[in-house]
Amino acid sequence: MHTFIEPVPDNYLKTLCDDLKSYSAIDPEYFDRFDVKRGLRNRDGSGVMAGLTKVCSVEGYHIEDGERKPVEGHLTYRGVDVNDIVNACIKENRFGFEETVWLLLFGHLPTRTQLEKFSGVISASRELPEDFIEDMIMKAPSPNIMNKLERSVLSLYSYDPNPDDISIENVLRQSIQIIAQLPMIMTYAYQVKRRYYLKKSMYLHPIKPGLSTAETILYNTRSDRKYTDEEAKLLDLCLILHAEHGGGNNSAFATRVLSSSGTDTYAAISAGVGALKGPRHGGANIKVSEMLNYLKEDVNDITDEGQVADFLKKVINKQAGDRSGLVYGMGHAVYTLSDPRQIILKREAGKIAEEKGFGAEFKALELIEKLTPEIFSSEKHNTKKMCANVDMYSGLIYEMLRIPQDLYTPLFAIARVAGWSAHRIEELISGNRVIRPAYKNLAVPKDYVDIDERVSGFKRDSQYIPLDER
């Protein structure tokens, strides 16, 4: 077990942080004064136009006469409606994630022969470098699997004979290998966590050739390696829906920012993993599960509309849940009336909830979805359109599939690496400029003071040039 060494005394650290916070804070008034697009968002919440892409379209509103008009959500991969991909796979009872990866990378749907060959290449590429599992995963276990994914992706650089070549041919090779290997890294990292942190048995199964990505995950996660075709197809559907979501989402943009600098594939993809790890981006499905647990502790009947409504009022007013004031699984930066991914996941979750013993939980999430917009409007006097997002039901599906909560966000990364790879390649082909937005400096000019003449601590004078002097 690795131990954390804390060389900085707590009292000294607190003193430093008190000064740091007082000197680093920026008055929100200045953001308005200089029309700063915080979060690269316009005043109406829409994203600032920062680039062009052919990879994905995310639509939740239209602009008419300068105003946002809510519309039903629409998601397309390379111009193909994600509903059509999902419905075709369900109709033909086949896996679709590998087909989705091909579509995102190459821009068109594969023929049956192309798909079979490509799926075989992905399956054959799952093997990790020699001693990688022992040296990079087992010897440095992590309590957070996303952290382990990020570090492992960076470590793959050391095993690549040509890591810095950013020719499209080499980047495509690296992308396919990372897409294939990431599920193995995730499952092995989880097993190592079980041993080191949870004090449970660790199961490191050998790779079984010919399995789809969804089957590979279930095969290597479960101790008995057993799963049903229905379970694997449901997980595959989740991977399809999480594979991509436009160039402006935080992790895809992070990947593009690093790619624009000309850095290597491993650095760029690890940036995507690091961004997705954040609870404001990829960790929300876990937050929905936690919120559901808070609901169970707070009310007698999670299927009673009145009790759920009272709980949501307390959540919104920071009196219940995690006291953040957020109803997780509700709202989205783009979608207004509906999230097409959520609609599909809700439909599929509803089919098996009763059978799996999660009927009450499904009903509770339905009530949260139904009641939140009205309660939010009445409590906060905000009439902004709000719909449930993909995270509302994905966590419940993972729980019904007996997938450990530790893997909820990593599964998101396993799918989304396909989109990151497509965006990286597109940036390398068409970007041709390092991404560098502007930041306005607000620091007051100061004279350099000789070290023996300085006073202890920060001088508590004005930190900014007055607005009327700018």
Helices and strands as residue ranges (DSSP letters): H 10-24, H 28-33, G 38-40, E 56-64, E 67-77, E 80-81, H 82-92, H 97-106, H 112-124, H 132-132, I 133-138, H 145-156, G 157-159, H 168-196, H 213-221, H 229-242, H 250-260, H 265-277, H 284-298, H 305-316, H 340-356, H 359-380, H 391-400, G 405-407, H 408-426, I 427-431, G 451-453, G 467-469
